[in-house]
Amino acid sequence: MNAPFPGGKRPVVQELDEALVQRAEKLNRDLPGTIERLLEAHLAEQDAKLAESRAAAEEHARFTNAFIEKHGFWAEEYRQF
């Protein structure tokens, strides 16, 4: 079992393009903090897209179920179960 890391953070080894790192370090010395904030923003965006997709799927299912309940299944006469 892995012991928790102090401060709730753990080290991550990631290779990055040297030119990007040099450019980023010229603008901001807190590269790990910048990467962490960008990752948080990216994950929040992905969570929002996933929630939107789930909501759309649920809305489609409600519409489909309501349509079938009102009008019946389109091939009901051919169903054998």
Secondary structure, 3 states (H helix, E strand, C coil): CCCCCHHHCCCCCCCCCHHHHHHHHHHCCCHHHHHHHHHHHHHHHHHHHHHHHHHHHHHHHHHHHHHHHHHCCCCHHHCCC
